[in-house]
Amino acid sequence: MNIIDYDKAFTLIDEYKDNLFATEFVSDEEAEMLYHTILN
């Protein structure tokens, strides 16, 4: 998985926007990708 992937980040945010901070829904790889994408 790419470290920075804006398309995937927007998809995940749309999917989990009601409960974005519920860590059980996001895998470790997805969480790392979101972290790096948002920081960028």
Order of alpha helices (4+ residues) and beta strands (2+ residues): alpha-alpha
